[in-house]
Amino acid sequence: MTKFYCRRHQELRHHGLFSRWRGLKLNISTFNIVGAGLLFFGVLAYLIQINGLATSGYQIKDLETKLAQLEQQNSRLTVEKLKLESLDAVRNRVVSLNMVATGQFDYLSADNVAVAANR
């Protein structure tokens, strides 16, 4: 190396491009520590996300089971409702309540009806 190059390099180190890097000592171990920290937080975030997905999967399976049970209960109640509304069931209830059959019906007509409006 020439004398001029060495002197110019020293001037740049003290006054120029390298002056801002002078206080910062970067080496392989610092990069390894930073890399290990980033890797640790990345793995931690991944585990949290996977745990959330697994938990929501169990919740979905539980809700699907409850839905199937409710559908079975709904079909059972529908059949029971139809049985209670059947004509035989109504006739049996009429007898048990001591109701009397009516002979003739009189209907009221709605012709010429006056209605008052509240204003």
Long-range contacts (C-beta under 8 A, 24 or more apart in sequence): none
